[in-house]
Protein backbone atom coordinates (compact mmCIF):
# COMPACT_ATOMS: atom_id res chain seq x y z
CA UNK A 1 0.00 0.00 0.00
CA UNK A 2 2.80 2.53 0.70
CA UNK A 3 4.05 2.15 -2.88
CA UNK A 4 0.64 3.28 -4.15
CA UNK A 5 0.82 6.43 -2.04
CA UNK A 6 4.38 7.11 -3.21
CA UNK A 7 3.39 6.58 -6.84
CA UNK A 8 0.50 9.04 -6.45
CA UNK A 9 2.76 11.64 -4.85
CA UNK A 10 5.37 11.11 -7.55
CA UNK A 11 2.79 11.56 -10.31
CA UNK A 12 1.47 14.76 -8.77
CA UNK A 13 5.00 16.07 -8.27
CA UNK A 14 5.96 15.27 -11.86
CA UNK A 15 2.90 17.12 -13.07
CA UNK A 16 3.73 20.16 -10.95
CA UNK A 17 7.38 20.17 -12.02
CA UNK A 18 6.32 20.62 -15.61
CA UNK A 19 5.64 24.23 -14.70
CA UNK A 20 8.60 26.62 -14.57
CA UNK A 21 7.08 29.44 -12.49
CA UNK A 22 5.83 29.09 -8.90
CA UNK A 23 2.61 30.92 -9.88
CA UNK A 24 1.84 28.19 -12.39
CA UNK A 25 2.20 25.54 -9.66
CA UNK A 26 -0.33 27.44 -7.59
CA UNK A 27 -2.65 27.46 -10.60
CA UNK A 28 -2.20 23.72 -11.12
CA UNK A 29 -3.31 23.13 -7.55
CA UNK A 30 -6.17 25.64 -7.97
CA UNK A 31 -4.77 27.62 -5.04
CA UNK A 32 -4.16 31.34 -5.07
CA UNK A 33 -0.80 32.61 -3.87
CA UNK A 34 -1.12 35.10 -1.05
CA UNK A 35 -0.26 38.01 -3.35
CA UNK A 36 -3.05 37.41 -5.86
CA UNK A 37 -6.62 37.22 -4.70
CA UNK A 38 -9.14 36.91 -7.51
CA UNK A 39 -12.67 38.16 -7.58
CA UNK A 40 -15.48 35.58 -7.52
CA UNK A 41 -16.49 35.95 -11.19
CA UNK A 42 -12.89 35.76 -12.41
CA UNK A 43 -12.18 32.58 -10.41
CA UNK A 44 -15.29 30.86 -11.79
CA UNK A 45 -14.20 31.41 -15.38
CA UNK A 46 -10.83 29.80 -14.68
CA UNK A 47 -12.31 26.56 -13.32
CA UNK A 48 -11.42 24.40 -16.27
CA UNK A 49 -8.62 22.01 -17.11
CA UNK A 50 -7.04 19.14 -15.26
CA UNK A 51 -6.05 20.93 -12.09
CA UNK A 52 -7.03 21.08 -8.44
CA UNK A 53 -9.40 18.40 -7.18
CA UNK A 54 -9.74 16.95 -10.68
CA UNK A 55 -5.99 16.34 -10.78
CA UNK A 56 -6.18 14.74 -7.35
CA UNK A 57 -9.04 12.51 -8.56
CA UNK A 58 -6.99 11.39 -11.59
CA UNK A 59 -3.93 10.61 -9.44
CA UNK A 60 -6.21 8.69 -7.05
CA UNK A 61 -7.75 6.81 -9.96
CA UNK A 62 -4.28 5.77 -11.13
CA UNK A 63 -3.42 4.65 -7.60
CA UNK A 64 -6.71 2.72 -7.34
CA UNK A 65 -6.03 0.91 -10.62
CA UNK A 66 -2.48 0.04 -9.58
CA UNK A 67 -3.79 -1.20 -6.23
CA UNK A 68 -6.48 -3.32 -7.94
CA UNK A 69 -3.92 -4.86 -10.27
CA UNK A 70 -1.61 -5.64 -7.33
CA UNK A 71 -4.48 -7.26 -5.40
CA UNK A 72 -5.39 -9.34 -8.44
CA UNK A 73 -1.83 -10.60 -8.83
CA UNK A 74 -1.64 -11.23 -5.10
CA UNK A 75 -4.88 -13.23 -5.10
CA UNK A 76 -3.57 -15.46 -7.89
CA UNK A 77 -0.31 -16.05 -6.02
CA UNK A 78 -2.17 -16.84 -2.79
CA UNK A 79 -4.53 -19.18 -4.63
CA UNK A 80 -1.55 -21.04 -6.08
CA UNK A 81 0.20 -21.27 -2.68
CA UNK A 82 -2.09 -20.46 0.28
CA UNK A 83 0.69 -21.11 2.79
CA UNK A 84 2.31 -17.81 1.72
CA UNK A 85 -0.53 -16.00 3.49
CA UNK A 86 -0.72 -18.46 6.36
CA UNK A 87 -3.86 -20.06 4.97
CA UNK A 88 -4.59 -23.78 5.04
CA UNK A 89 -7.76 -23.88 2.95
CA UNK A 90 -8.42 -23.04 -0.66
CA UNK A 91 -11.06 -20.55 -1.74
CA UNK A 92 -13.43 -21.83 -4.42
CA UNK A 93 -12.17 -21.36 -7.95
CA UNK A 94 -15.43 -19.70 -9.03
CA UNK A 95 -15.04 -17.03 -6.32
CA UNK A 96 -11.46 -16.39 -7.38
CA UNK A 97 -12.51 -16.11 -11.03
CA UNK A 98 -15.23 -13.59 -10.20
CA UNK A 99 -12.74 -11.54 -8.16
CA UNK A 100 -9.95 -11.66 -10.77
CA UNK A 101 -12.15 -11.03 -13.81
CA UNK A 102 -14.02 -8.15 -12.18
CA UNK A 103 -10.75 -6.57 -11.02
CA UNK A 104 -9.19 -6.93 -14.48
CA UNK A 105 -12.37 -5.50 -16.01
CA UNK A 106 -12.11 -2.46 -13.74
CA UNK A 107 -8.43 -1.99 -14.66
CA UNK A 108 -9.24 -2.17 -18.39
CA UNK A 109 -12.18 0.22 -17.96
CA UNK A 110 -9.90 2.54 -16.00
CA UNK A 111 -7.45 2.56 -18.89
CA UNK A 112 -10.27 3.64 -21.19
CA UNK A 113 -11.15 6.39 -18.69
CA UNK A 114 -7.66 7.84 -19.02
CA UNK A 115 -8.09 8.01 -22.80
CA UNK A 116 -11.41 9.85 -22.40
CA UNK A 117 -9.92 12.19 -19.81
CA UNK A 118 -6.87 12.94 -21.94
CA UNK A 119 -9.10 13.78 -24.90
CA UNK A 120 -11.41 15.80 -22.60
CA UNK A 121 -14.48 14.05 -23.96
CA UNK A 122 -17.92 14.77 -22.53
CA UNK A 123 -18.41 11.02 -22.07
CA UNK A 124 -15.60 11.04 -19.48
CA UNK A 125 -18.00 12.37 -16.84
CA UNK A 126 -20.61 9.63 -17.23
CA UNK A 127 -18.02 6.88 -17.61
CA UNK A 128 -16.13 7.97 -14.48
CA UNK A 129 -19.38 8.00 -12.49
CA UNK A 130 -20.26 4.55 -13.87
CA UNK A 131 -16.75 3.26 -13.07
CA UNK A 132 -17.04 4.35 -9.45
CA UNK A 133 -20.54 2.87 -9.15
CA UNK A 134 -19.25 -0.43 -10.58
CA UNK A 135 -16.32 -0.36 -8.16
CA UNK A 136 -18.73 -0.04 -5.23
CA UNK A 137 -20.99 -2.77 -6.64
CA UNK A 138 -18.02 -5.14 -7.00
CA UNK A 139 -16.93 -4.37 -3.43
CA UNK A 140 -20.37 -5.41 -2.22
CA UNK A 141 -20.27 -8.57 -4.36
CA UNK A 142 -16.79 -9.42 -3.05
CA UNK A 143 -18.09 -8.91 0.49
CA UNK A 144 -20.82 -11.49 -0.11
CA UNK A 145 -18.21 -13.86 -1.58
CA UNK A 146 -16.23 -13.46 1.69
CA UNK A 147 -13.38 -11.79 -0.20
CA UNK A 148 -13.81 -8.49 1.73
CA UNK A 149 -14.48 -7.72 5.37
CA UNK A 150 -17.33 -5.40 6.39
CA UNK A 151 -14.86 -2.70 7.46
CA UNK A 152 -12.79 -3.16 4.29
CA UNK A 153 -15.89 -2.89 2.13
CA UNK A 154 -17.00 0.28 3.90
CA UNK A 155 -13.59 1.95 3.82
CA UNK A 156 -12.94 1.00 0.20
CA UNK A 157 -16.38 2.33 -0.83
CA UNK A 158 -15.80 5.82 0.56
CA UNK A 159 -13.49 7.09 -2.23
CA UNK A 160 -15.95 5.87 -4.86
CA UNK A 161 -18.85 7.61 -3.15
CA UNK A 162 -16.83 10.82 -2.82
CA UNK A 163 -15.78 10.60 -6.48
CA UNK A 164 -19.39 10.17 -7.64
CA UNK A 165 -20.43 13.23 -5.61
CA UNK A 166 -17.49 15.28 -6.91
CA UNK A 167 -17.91 14.28 -10.56
CA UNK A 168 -21.65 14.99 -10.40
CA UNK A 169 -21.35 18.43 -8.82
CA UNK A 170 -17.99 19.93 -9.84
CA UNK A 171 -17.96 23.05 -11.99
CA UNK A 172 -14.36 22.27 -13.05
CA UNK A 173 -15.37 18.80 -14.27
CA UNK A 174 -18.32 20.24 -16.18
CA UNK A 175 -16.25 23.05 -17.73
CA UNK A 176 -13.34 20.77 -18.65
CA UNK A 177 -15.34 18.01 -20.28
CA UNK A 178 -18.22 19.94 -21.85
CA UNK A 179 -16.23 22.70 -23.58
CA UNK A 180 -17.59 22.88 -27.13
CA UNK A 181 -14.17 23.61 -28.65
CA UNK A 182 -12.51 20.50 -27.23
CA UNK A 183 -15.35 18.01 -27.58
CA UNK A 184 -15.42 16.84 -31.16
CA UNK A 185 -18.16 14.21 -31.33
CA UNK A 186 -17.02 12.81 -34.68
CA UNK A 187 -15.08 9.97 -32.97
C-alpha positions in Angstrom: 0.0 0.0 0.0 2.8 2.5 0.7 4.1 2.1 -2.9 0.6 3.3 -4.2 0.8 6.4 -2.0 4.4 7.1 -3.2 3.4 6.6 -6.8 0.5 9.0 -6.4 2.8 11.6 -4.8 5.4 11.1 -7.5 2.8 11.6 -10.3 1.5 14.8 -8.8 5.0 16.1 -8.3 6.0 15.3 -11.9 2.9 17.1 -13.1 3.7 20.2 -11.0 7.4 20.2 -12.0 6.3 20.6 -15.6 5.6 24.2 -14.7 8.6 26.6 -14.6 7.1 29.4 -12.5 5.8 29.1 -8.9 2.6 30.9 -9.9 1.8 28.2 -12.4 2.2 25.5 -9.7 -0.3 27.4 -7.6 -2.7 27.5 -10.6 -2.2 23.7 -11.1 -3.3 23.1 -7.6 -6.2 25.6 -8.0 -4.8 27.6 -5.0 -4.2 31.3 -5.1 -0.8 32.6 -3.9 -1.1 35.1 -1.0 -0.3 38.0 -3.3 -3.1 37.4 -5.9 -6.6 37.2 -4.7 -9.1 36.9 -7.5 -12.7 38.2 -7.6 -15.5 35.6 -7.5 -16.5 35.9 -11.2 -12.9 35.8 -12.4 -12.2 32.6 -10.4 -15.3 30.9 -11.8 -14.2 31.4 -15.4 -10.8 29.8 -14.7 -12.3 26.6 -13.3 -11.4 24.4 -16.3 -8.6 22.0 -17.1 -7.0 19.1 -15.3 -6.0 20.9 -12.1 -7.0 21.1 -8.4 -9.4 18.4 -7.2 -9.7 16.9 -10.7 -6.0 16.3 -10.8 -6.2 14.7 -7.3 -9.0 12.5 -8.6 -7.0 11.4 -11.6 -3.9 10.6 -9.4 -6.2 8.7 -7.1 -7.8 6.8 -10.0 -4.3 5.8 -11.1 -3.4 4.6 -7.6 -6.7 2.7 -7.3 -6.0 0.9 -10.6 -2.5 0.0 -9.6 -3.8 -1.2 -6.2 -6.5 -3.3 -7.9 -3.9 -4.9 -10.3 -1.6 -5.6 -7.3 -4.5 -7.3 -5.4 -5.4 -9.3 -8.4 -1.8 -10.6 -8.8 -1.6 -11.2 -5.1 -4.9 -13.2 -5.1 -3.6 -15.5 -7.9 -0.3 -16.0 -6.0 -2.2 -16.8 -2.8 -4.5 -19.2 -4.6 -1.5 -21.0 -6.1 0.2 -21.3 -2.7 -2.1 -20.5 0.3 0.7 -21.1 2.8 2.3 -17.8 1.7 -0.5 -16.0 3.5 -0.7 -18.5 6.4 -3.9 -20.1 5.0 -4.6 -23.8 5.0 -7.8 -23.9 2.9 -8.4 -23.0 -0.7 -11.1 -20.6 -1.7 -13.4 -21.8 -4.4 -12.2 -21.4 -8.0 -15.4 -19.7 -9.0 -15.0 -17.0 -6.3 -11.5 -16.4 -7.4 -12.5 -16.1 -11.0 -15.2 -13.6 -10.2 -12.7 -11.5 -8.2 -9.9 -11.7 -10.8 -12.2 -11.0 -13.8 -14.0 -8.2 -12.2 -10.8 -6.6 -11.0 -9.2 -6.9 -14.5 -12.4 -5.5 -16.0 -12.1 -2.5 -13.7 -8.4 -2.0 -14.7 -9.2 -2.2 -18.4 -12.2 0.2 -18.0 -9.9 2.5 -16.0 -7.5 2.6 -18.9 -10.3 3.6 -21.2 -11.1 6.4 -18.7 -7.7 7.8 -19.0 -8.1 8.0 -22.8 -11.4 9.8 -22.4 -9.9 12.2 -19.8 -6.9 12.9 -21.9 -9.1 13.8 -24.9 -11.4 15.8 -22.6 -14.5 14.0 -24.0 -17.9 14.8 -22.5 -18.4 11.0 -22.1 -15.6 11.0 -19.5 -18.0 12.4 -16.8 -20.6 9.6 -17.2 -18.0 6.9 -17.6 -16.1 8.0 -14.5 -19.4 8.0 -12.5 -20.3 4.5 -13.9 -16.7 3.3 -13.1 -17.0 4.3 -9.4 -20.5 2.9 -9.1 -19.3 -0.4 -10.6 -16.3 -0.4 -8.2 -18.7 0.0 -5.2 -21.0 -2.8 -6.6 -18.0 -5.1 -7.0 -16.9 -4.4 -3.4 -20.4 -5.4 -2.2 -20.3 -8.6 -4.4 -16.8 -9.4 -3.0 -18.1 -8.9 0.5 -20.8 -11.5 -0.1 -18.2 -13.9 -1.6 -16.2 -13.5 1.7 -13.4 -11.8 -0.2 -13.8 -8.5 1.7 -14.5 -7.7 5.4 -17.3 -5.4 6.4 -14.9 -2.7 7.5 -12.8 -3.2 4.3 -15.9 -2.9 2.1 -17.0 0.3 3.9 -13.6 2.0 3.8 -12.9 1.0 0.2 -16.4 2.3 -0.8 -15.8 5.8 0.6 -13.5 7.1 -2.2 -16.0 5.9 -4.9 -18.8 7.6 -3.1 -16.8 10.8 -2.8 -15.8 10.6 -6.5 -19.4 10.2 -7.6 -20.4 13.2 -5.6 -17.5 15.3 -6.9 -17.9 14.3 -10.6 -21.6 15.0 -10.4 -21.3 18.4 -8.8 -18.0 19.9 -9.8 -18.0 23.0 -12.0 -14.4 22.3 -13.0 -15.4 18.8 -14.3 -18.3 20.2 -16.2 -16.2 23.0 -17.7 -13.3 20.8 -18.6 -15.3 18.0 -20.3 -18.2 19.9 -21.9 -16.2 22.7 -23.6 -17.6 22.9 -27.1 -14.2 23.6 -28.6 -12.5 20.5 -27.2 -15.4 18.0 -27.6 -15.4 16.8 -31.2 -18.2 14.2 -31.3 -17.0 12.8 -34.7 -15.1 10.0 -33.0 
